[in-house]
Amino acid sequence: MSGSGMEEAWRLRASADELRALAARVEATQAMTLHLDAGDATWRGPGPELCRRLLAGNQYQLRLAVEELRRRGGILDRQATEVEVEALLRSVTG
């Protein structure tokens, strides 16, 4: 198999792994559980509901971003497989 094909596949898979690791780190941040501390007991005044809504919206955006990171990681994995297959075919057919 072509060395450059293998190297490209390795780079694509490494990038995919990095995207998935970043997604996991985002999910593990305190931002994903901050809503648990935004209850009525936390507030003095009229702000708790607005805070909860803002947090919910921001968390939704974070979840979308996490899913996009994972989706792009999957795309890179598929591209890596395609590169490997092409390199293998080139090596077999000359």
C-alpha positions in Angstrom: 0.0 0.0 0.0 1.2 3.5 -0.8 3.0 5.2 2.0 1.4 8.5 1.3 -2.0 6.9 1.2 -1.4 5.3 4.6 0.0 8.6 6.0 -3.1 10.5 4.7 -5.4 7.9 6.2 -3.5 8.1 9.5 -3.8 11.9 9.5 -7.5 11.8 8.8 -8.1 9.2 11.6 -6.0 11.3 14.0 -8.1 14.3 13.2 -11.3 12.3 13.7 -10.1 11.2 17.1 -9.3 14.7 18.0 -12.7 15.9 17.1 -14.4 13.2 19.1 -12.1 13.9 22.1 -13.0 17.6 21.9 -16.7 16.6 21.9 -16.2 14.5 25.0 -14.3 17.3 26.7 -17.1 19.8 26.0 -19.7 17.4 27.3 -17.6 17.0 30.5 -17.5 20.7 31.2 -19.4 22.3 34.0 -21.3 24.3 31.4 -23.4 21.2 30.6 -24.7 21.0 34.2 -24.8 24.6 35.1 -28.6 24.6 34.8 -28.7 22.5 38.0 -27.4 25.6 39.9 -29.8 28.0 38.3 -32.9 27.4 40.4 -35.1 29.8 42.4 -33.0 29.3 45.5 -30.0 30.7 43.7 -31.6 34.0 42.8 -32.9 37.1 44.5 -35.1 39.0 42.2 -36.9 38.3 38.9 -34.0 36.6 37.0 -34.2 32.8 37.6 -36.5 32.0 34.6 -34.6 34.1 32.2 -31.3 32.5 33.4 -32.8 29.0 33.0 -33.9 29.8 29.5 -30.6 31.3 28.5 -28.7 28.3 29.9 -31.1 25.9 28.1 -30.5 27.7 24.8 -26.8 27.8 25.3 -26.6 24.1 26.3 -28.7 23.2 23.3 -26.2 25.0 21.1 -23.3 23.2 22.8 -25.0 19.8 22.3 -25.5 20.7 18.6 -21.8 21.6 18.3 -20.8 18.3 20.1 -22.9 16.3 17.6 -21.4 18.2 14.7 -17.9 17.4 16.0 -18.8 13.7 16.1 -20.4 13.8 12.7 -17.3 15.4 11.2 -15.2 12.8 12.9 -17.3 10.1 11.2 -16.8 11.8 7.8 -13.0 11.9 8.4 -13.0 8.2 9.3 -14.9 7.4 6.1 -12.5 9.5 4.1 -9.6 7.6 5.7 -11.1 4.3 4.6 -11.6 5.6 1.1 -7.9 6.7 0.9 -6.8 3.3 2.2 -8.9 1.5 -0.3 -7.6 3.6 -3.2 -4.0 3.1 -2.1 -4.6 -0.6 -1.8 -6.1 -0.8 -5.3 -3.2 1.2 -6.7 -0.7 -1.1 -5.1 -2.5 -4.2 -6.5 -3.2 -2.9 -10.0 0.2 -1.2 -10.3 
